[in-house]
């Protein structure tokens, strides 16, 4: 029999450094899933202790206490109450912010009273010192009765001591003789009766069964008995909760007096607070925000140009070599024009995706992302949202699926529904490859003042267009959705910190891996399917094309190079893909799109980024010049009358279409899951597609 794997739950208040701790302890050895039955992220990782034991570390959503309100807090609560079906914690690491210890100790004291083995990881010690707060760690350990380890996960300090404390706690843990505040005295008789019904519960655990048993997976008979205990003893959960919190803070005050020396409350402002005076100013704050976004999109183009050129060159050389070496048979055509073309469409945009996520992670790490929420609250309220909607919408810059899931943090039902409906208008990373290829085709690579890239400005304009349309759509929907609930926006601003470069690197690698593996599977599958559809067609059509050009090749004085190009082009038109594209061409011609773009619009409904893979396959099948890059092939593409396909008007029209269209099945599926009805996904699909069509039509006709 192998050694039992230890399950360790990582818990803490929001902004306490919990995510940094998880990344520091697990590194790249982590995975993200979902808790069963809910759309809350379940992050797990492997942690090796000094004893040689390997543990599962489960990063639970941040919460302030064991009295949950939001969906993610309920997830943490059920795990700690040991009623989650999958996650059963053997012990807990509680991450506590030393600079805000009083508030963090409330949650800590509640977990201690659940009689779960716990080790406290004390973060932000450097910040506490700057604020003039001195903590006697040994005295704090004595008062709490658990191990307290000062750590700095950003610099990997204190982690060996933390692991050692975990090993000792596992070996030596004994339930405390008395509760933190003598919880039984608050409801002695009902606690005793619940413990007789469910042996092994701590006094505090029994209290929570009395309060929240309806949310626990108990047999009907047990539920009724607990309900009877409440009625018999006139149990008042609201009154008990208020008394408990008051008593806990009284005890915490005593502990703070014994173990913490706090600074003079009239001390001068920290540098970070002075910085907020500028960054949160109602005028300068917005200008700085626009400047930050401008630099973000300029950097994406500037930094990614060289690796993208290198990837394009590599695939062009590989395709040329493959054509020279391999025999001219169907499987070599599949390898070059199906597999290699699809793979290049995936890997070409990995540098930009990594850079985008790296820069967003830096904004989150430094604490600036929370300031964006604060700055945006006033504007959000005017369109029916509030500051809490900002984080899901900003997350939508990465992917609409987790962004819509994160809207569960919004308590107000109307604001949550509005956020879900408009978040897909935020330009996600899947649109980035489409923007990049189209901008490089139709926007000159010019610089103003020597450093302002015109292409970067257009990219920023597309992102701002999506944001503006999201706000306008929310304003319209707020009058249509008849739900009346008041909401409040309370946000704790994290302190400014230097970015954790290791965390930035881990995130960049993680997101690139997700794009290559998850999106890559879809792109590759569709690329191979498209190769088949564009290489084969109805027998009579393809046979007549082959016979026609076979005869033409026999004619004297014919230009074989031109003839071969015409042959491949006509073969593509008569293939299954060509027939499909031409059947929808009348509907999209007013937007400036040809039938090949039509095929891409259909295939990219599976995932927006498939657009590039589709183009790579179609142009590879049509054009046998393997040394040319996809951008060069698209640049030289012409219509039947000889006009260029990718003019400025067509390029801008197509970009606007992709900014606004609902080109993602996964987003519709998650909207249905979150709203529990098909009504709102259908509304999303109709309004976004209609908006995209009308705006593209307008733009194309204005720019022709």
Secondary structure as GFF3:
##gff-version 3
##sequence-region A 1 704
A	DSSP	beta_strand	6	12	.	.	.	ID=ss1
A	DSSP	alpha_helix	18	26	.	.	.	ID=ss2
A	DSSP	beta_strand	30	34	.	.	.	ID=ss3
A	DSSP	beta_strand	41	48	.	.	.	ID=ss4
A	DSSP	beta_strand	54	59	.	.	.	ID=ss5
A	DSSP	alpha_helix	71	80	.	.	.	ID=ss6
A	DSSP	beta_strand	91	97	.	.	.	ID=ss7
A	DSSP	three_ten_helix	98	100	.	.	.	ID=ss8
A	DSSP	alpha_helix	101	113	.	.	.	ID=ss9
A	DSSP	beta_strand	117	123	.	.	.	ID=ss10
A	DSSP	alpha_helix	125	130	.	.	.	ID=ss11
A	DSSP	beta_strand	134	135	.	.	.	ID=ss12
A	DSSP	alpha_helix	137	144	.	.	.	ID=ss13
A	DSSP	beta_strand	147	150	.	.	.	ID=ss14
A	DSSP	three_ten_helix	153	155	.	.	.	ID=ss15
A	DSSP	alpha_helix	159	172	.	.	.	ID=ss16
A	DSSP	three_ten_helix	183	186	.	.	.	ID=ss17
A	DSSP	alpha_helix	188	197	.	.	.	ID=ss18
A	DSSP	alpha_helix	203	212	.	.	.	ID=ss19
A	DSSP	three_ten_helix	213	215	.	.	.	ID=ss20
A	DSSP	alpha_helix	220	232	.	.	.	ID=ss21
A	DSSP	alpha_helix	237	259	.	.	.	ID=ss22
A	DSSP	beta_strand	260	261	.	.	.	ID=ss23
A	DSSP	alpha_helix	271	279	.	.	.	ID=ss24
A	DSSP	alpha_helix	284	325	.	.	.	ID=ss25
A	DSSP	alpha_helix	330	333	.	.	.	ID=ss26
A	DSSP	pi_helix	334	340	.	.	.	ID=ss27
A	DSSP	alpha_helix	341	347	.	.	.	ID=ss28
A	DSSP	alpha_helix	350	366	.	.	.	ID=ss29
A	DSSP	alpha_helix	368	382	.	.	.	ID=ss30
A	DSSP	alpha_helix	388	395	.	.	.	ID=ss31
A	DSSP	alpha_helix	400	406	.	.	.	ID=ss32
A	DSSP	three_ten_helix	407	409	.	.	.	ID=ss33
A	DSSP	alpha_helix	413	423	.	.	.	ID=ss34
A	DSSP	alpha_helix	429	442	.	.	.	ID=ss35
A	DSSP	beta_strand	447	448	.	.	.	ID=ss36
A	DSSP	beta_strand	452	453	.	.	.	ID=ss37
A	DSSP	alpha_helix	454	480	.	.	.	ID=ss38
A	DSSP	alpha_helix	501	514	.	.	.	ID=ss39
A	DSSP	pi_helix	515	519	.	.	.	ID=ss40
A	DSSP	alpha_helix	520	535	.	.	.	ID=ss41
A	DSSP	alpha_helix	539	554	.	.	.	ID=ss42
A	DSSP	alpha_helix	560	573	.	.	.	ID=ss43
A	DSSP	alpha_helix	576	588	.	.	.	ID=ss44
A	DSSP	three_ten_helix	589	591	.	.	.	ID=ss45
A	DSSP	alpha_helix	595	603	.	.	.	ID=ss46
A	DSSP	alpha_helix	610	622	.	.	.	ID=ss47
A	DSSP	alpha_helix	630	635	.	.	.	ID=ss48
A	DSSP	alpha_helix	648	660	.	.	.	ID=ss49
A	DSSP	alpha_helix	665	675	.	.	.	ID=ss50
A	DSSP	alpha_helix	678	703	.	.	.	ID=ss51
###
